[in-house]
Amino acid sequence: MIRATLDVFGGLYEMLRMGVISRFKLRGEYWAWRTHTAFPDGDPPTGHSKPRLALEYFMWAHRIRKLR
C-alpha cells in the first residue's frame, strides 16, 4: 500500500520533472517519439485512457530511476 502510494507520487514527480526538462513542449520531438513508440497505431488500446497510461509510464520511469 505504501509502496503503491510512493510510486504514484514518484510518477507525478517524474511527470513534472520531464515536463520541465522538455519545457512543456508536449508537441516536441521527444513526446512525438514517445507517443509513437507507446502507440504505434496512434491510439491507446480500447478501454484505456491516455492520462492513466501516462501515469503508469511515469510511475515506471520513477521505479527505473530508483532501480526497483
N, C-alpha and C positions, 0 to 999 in steps of 0.2 A: 504493500500500500504506500509506504513512504517512498520507496524507490520509484514507483509509478508517478507519484506527485513531483518528485525531483526531476524525473525525465520530462514531464510537461513543462515545468518552469525552465529547465535547461533548454528545451526545444524552443520556447519563446525567446529565451536569451539568444540562442543561435540565429533565430529569425531576425531579431533586431540587429545583431552583430553583422550578419550577411547583408542586411539592408543598408547599414551604414557603410560597409566596405564597398558595395555597389552603388552608393549614393542614391539609393532608392530608385534607380533606373530599372524598373521592372520589365521594360521592353528592350533592355540591353542585350548584348551578345551572350553573356553568361546565362541569363534567365531564359533566353530563347533556346540555348543549347540544353539547359536543364529540363525544360518543358518537353523538348523533342525527345530526349533520352527517356524521360519518365512516361511519356505518352506518344509512342511512335505513330499511332493512328490519329493523334490530335486531340482526343477526348479521353477523360478518365473512364475506367470501367463503369458499367451501369451500377447504380446503387451507391456510388462513392461520390463524395463532394470534394471539390478541389481544396477548400480550406482544411478539411480533415486530412486529406492526403499530404498537404503541405506541412501540417503539424507533425504527422508521422515522419516525414522526411527530416525535419529539423530535430525531432527527438532522436532519430537515428544519427544525425550529424553530431549531436551532443554526446551520445554514447561513444561514438567513434573517437571523438576528441579526448574523451576520458579513458579510452581503451577498456570499456566494459562491455 
